[in-house]
Amino acid sequence: MYRDIIVNNTADIVHIQNGGNSIWALPLRIFGKKVFISQDGVDWKRDKWPWYGKLYLKLSAYLTAHLPNEVIFDNVIAKKLFEERFKKEYTFIPFGSEVAPWVDVPEILTKNNLEKQEYYLFIGRFIPDKGLHYLIPAFKNSNSKKKLVLIGGSPNPSPYEQQIMDMGNEKVLFPGFVYGDEVNTLIRNAYCYIQPSDVEGLSPVVLSVMGLNVPMIVSDIEENEYAVQDTVRMFKKGNILSLTEQINYCEDNYSEMLTLAKRAQERALSVFNWENVADEHVEVFLNK
């Protein structure tokens, strides 16, 4: 792709996703292209990377900071870290939260023997960063009689994924990868969504859940706190007991959870608006 841009001059502006790809900004800049990099988090903190992967990502951060015309962050915490480390100012543009209209697919509930508002939900990769090794025991220790549904898997087979799968039982279900209308249906019909991550950017799933008016419990990492503010329940990162307490709170105070979900939706649709996001990107591309 980069060769085609340079050799055939197929683009004047190049938007690179993820700072790990920042090395490509150098040849593109040499050949006169305007280059923008979106950095969604502090990638070298993610446990999924081996030591050499973390080293590469730390080194690529220097390229990200200096090579492109501009770096765009959707994560205010990562933006602050880069600005403090590299003594430069960068652009912040969040993700949007609106979910495009979709066709409800009740068959996905029937297929997995689920009923509306009778399950907790997680969607994501089965990697240590996501905290599933806290979520499953916390749920099992809770008072809930509902089910826990974990959608997704590991991008590559791993011992960690097998460890997580081994925790399953009749109440902890692994439907595999689900996409599109089906995943939106699962979110909208969930009793509560749980995001137990140790590390996140500005999570698109969290924003989608907010926009769909679904109660939520998240870990108290800075990135989640920025996204949700005071519109969801939070637990102490990595603390199984704290998460268990929040699940029990959800069971005992669901009317309050619904009130919080409505406030989360209002925040999502006002602060994280896709039309504004697109307009802000165009402005950066034209003026940097």
Secondary structure, DSSP 8 states (H G I E B T S, - for coil): -HHHHHHH---SEEEEESGGGGGGHHHHHHTT-EEEEEE-S-GGG-TTS-HHHHHHHHHHHHHHHHSSSEEEES-HHHHHHHHHHHS---EE-------------THHHHHTT--TTSEEEEEEE-SGGG-HHHHHHHHHHSS--SEEEEEEE-SS--HHHHHHHTT-BTTEEEEE---HHHHHHHHHT-SEEEE--SS-SS-HHHHHHHHTT--EEEE--HHHHHHHTTSSEEE-TT-HHHHHHHHHHHHH-HHHHHHHHHHHHHHHHHHS-HHHHHHHHHHHHHH-
